[in-house]
């Protein structure tokens, strides 16, 4: 019964999701769905801990009712710029 209720709430965009945004790598992650805010709040610590073990930096957490389409959003443009900056720094010039 709980699974059906969760499916309905998620379908309607009324389920709770944990949104975690990291500065490095520049990503947005969605974890869920959850029936209640309290359930999502109880679970979010484990997700943060996993990201910290992967050396993610600048971690911020939001718990909200949502209906995410993509569970992981990676800013490829930002990552390419960082890699390009590293190449310039290592070579000493941009030419």
DOGUNU-195677 format. One record per residue (C-alpha): residue number from 1; residue in one letter; x, y, z. Coordinates in nm, 2 decimals. Example, Ala and Ser with C-alpha at 12.3 -4.5 7.8 and 13.67 -1.06 7.14 Angstrom:
[1, "a", [1.23, -0.45, 0.78]],
[2, "s", [1.37, -0.11, 0.71]],
END
This chain:
[1, "x", [0.00, 0.00, 0.00]],
[2, "x", [0.29, 0.24, 0.09]],
[3, "x", [0.44, 0.18, -0.26]],
[4, "x", [0.12, 0.27, -0.43]],
[5, "x", [0.08, 0.58, -0.23]],
[6, "x", [0.44, 0.68, -0.29]],
[7, "x", [0.39, 0.62, -0.67]],
[8, "x", [0.08, 0.84, -0.67]],
[9, "x", [0.24, 1.12, -0.48]],
[10, "x", [0.55, 1.11, -0.70]],
[11, "x", [0.34, 1.10, -1.02]],
[12, "x", [0.16, 1.42, -0.89]],
[13, "x", [0.48, 1.59, -0.79]],
[14, "x", [0.38, 1.58, -0.43]],
[15, "x", [0.65, 1.33, -0.30]],
[16, "x", [0.95, 1.47, -0.11]],
[17, "x", [1.29, 1.46, -0.27]],
[18, "x", [1.64, 1.54, -0.13]],
[19, "x", [1.82, 1.78, -0.36]],
[20, "x", [2.19, 1.80, -0.31]],
[21, "x", [2.40, 2.06, -0.50]],
[22, "x", [2.78, 2.04, -0.50]],
[23, "x", [3.02, 2.32, -0.61]],
[24, "x", [3.28, 2.07, -0.71]],
[25, "x", [3.20, 1.88, -0.91]],
[26, "x", [2.93, 2.11, -1.02]],
[27, "x", [2.63, 1.87, -0.99]],
[28, "x", [2.28, 1.85, -0.87]],
[29, "x", [2.16, 1.51, -0.73]],
[30, "x", [1.81, 1.41, -0.65]],
[31, "x", [1.74, 1.13, -0.40]],
[32, "x", [1.39, 0.99, -0.33]],
[33, "x", [1.10, 0.98, -0.35]],
[34, "x", [0.99, 0.99, 0.01]],
[35, "x", [0.64, 1.00, 0.16]],
[36, "x", [0.72, 1.27, 0.41]],
[37, "x", [0.96, 1.56, 0.48]],
[38, "x", [1.07, 1.38, 0.80]],
[39, "x", [1.15, 1.06, 0.61]],
[40, "x", [1.36, 1.25, 0.36]],
[41, "x", [1.54, 1.45, 0.64]],
[42, "x", [1.62, 1.12, 0.81]],
[43, "x", [1.78, 0.98, 0.49]],
[44, "x", [1.98, 1.28, 0.36]],
[45, "x", [2.27, 1.23, 0.59]],
[46, "x", [2.38, 0.91, 0.42]],
[47, "x", [2.37, 1.08, 0.08]],
[48, "x", [2.59, 1.37, 0.21]],
[49, "x", [2.83, 1.12, 0.37]],
[50, "x", [2.87, 0.93, 0.04]],
[51, "x", [2.94, 1.25, -0.15]],
[52, "x", [3.19, 1.36, 0.11]],
[53, "x", [3.37, 1.03, 0.07]],
[54, "x", [3.39, 1.10, -0.30]],
[55, "x", [3.56, 1.44, -0.21]],
[56, "x", [3.27, 1.65, -0.33]],
[57, "x", [3.30, 2.01, -0.21]],
[58, "x", [3.05, 2.29, -0.13]],
[59, "x", [2.76, 2.06, -0.05]],
[60, "x", [2.41, 2.21, 0.01]],
[61, "x", [2.09, 2.02, 0.08]],
[62, "x", [1.73, 2.11, 0.02]],
[63, "x", [1.43, 1.89, 0.09]],
[64, "x", [1.13, 1.97, -0.13]],
[65, "x", [0.83, 1.84, -0.30]],
[66, "x", [0.94, 1.79, -0.66]],
[67, "x", [0.92, 1.57, -0.96]],
[68, "x", [1.27, 1.56, -1.10]],
[69, "x", [1.32, 1.43, -1.46]],
[70, "x", [1.69, 1.37, -1.42]],
[71, "x", [1.83, 1.24, -1.10]],
[72, "x", [2.18, 1.37, -1.17]],
[73, "x", [2.26, 1.69, -1.35]],
[74, "x", [2.63, 1.74, -1.43]],
[75, "x", [2.75, 2.08, -1.55]],
[76, "x", [2.98, 1.96, -1.84]],
[77, "x", [3.06, 2.32, -1.95]],
[78, "x", [3.20, 2.40, -1.60]],
[79, "x", [3.40, 2.08, -1.59]],
[80, "x", [3.55, 2.15, -1.94]],
[81, "x", [3.65, 2.50, -1.83]],
[82, "x", [3.82, 2.36, -1.52]],
[83, "x", [4.01, 2.11, -1.73]],
[84, "x", [4.11, 2.38, -1.98]],
[85, "x", [4.24, 2.60, -1.69]],
[86, "x", [4.45, 2.31, -1.56]],
[87, "x", [4.61, 2.26, -1.90]],
[88, "x", [4.69, 2.63, -1.92]],
[89, "x", [4.84, 2.63, -1.57]],
[90, "x", [5.05, 2.32, -1.64]],
[91, "x", [5.18, 2.45, -1.97]],
[92, "x", [5.22, 2.80, -1.85]],
[93, "x", [5.06, 2.96, -2.15]],
[94, "x", [4.74, 2.94, -2.35]],
[95, "x", [4.90, 2.92, -2.69]],
END
